[in-house]
């Protein structure tokens, strides 16, 4: 659960709950199918803010401006 929350804070979303899907040490375990969508700007902004604030000490993000559509190269 802790790893799943970390992925969600980084912009991943749960697409589907897959009960008893993965085999670990001879026992079927539940798992989630997750996705990261590059074109979901609202999620990407939240994820970027979280990553910046948690990986750089004493750094606070007040705002992030979205430039482009997400498909720009």
N, C-alpha and C positions, 0 to 999 in steps of 0.2 A: 504493500500500500504506500509506503514512503516514496519508493521509486516512481510509482504511478503519479503521485502528487507532484513530484519534481518535473516529470515530463509534461504534465498539464500546465504547470507554471511557465514552462519554456515554450508553450504554444501548441503542444500536441492535444488532440481531442480523442475521446473514446468513441469509436464508431459502433462497436458491437461487443457484447459480453459473450464469451465463449466458454460455457460451463464444461468442466471435465474434458478439456481440449488437449492439453500438453501432458506428456508422460515424463514425470520426474521421479527418479529412484523407484520405479515400479508402480507408481501411483498416479492416477489421472488428476491433474490440477486445473483449476479455472484460469483463464487468461482473458486479456482484452485485446481487441484489434484497435490500434490507434493510428491516427494520421496527422500529418503536419501539412497544412495548406499554405503555400507561399502567397496566394492571392487574398488571404483573409487579413486585411490590414489592421483591423481592430485587435485581433488576437496577436498579431505580430508586434504591435506597439506595446501591448501589455507584457509580452514575453521579453522584448528588448529592454524595457524599463526594469523588469525583474532581474535579468541577467547582469545589466550594468551595475545596479545597486548592490547586488550580492557578490559580485566578483571584484569590485574595486572598493577598497576601504574608504570610508568617509566621503562617498560620492552620492549625491542626491539628484535625481532627475525630476525637474519640475514639469517639463513638457517635451513632447516629441512631435515634430512636424512631418507629415507624410508627403513625400515628393514623388510624383509619378504614380503609375497604376499598379506597380508590382511586377509588371511584365517587361519593364524597361531593361535594356542591357547596357 
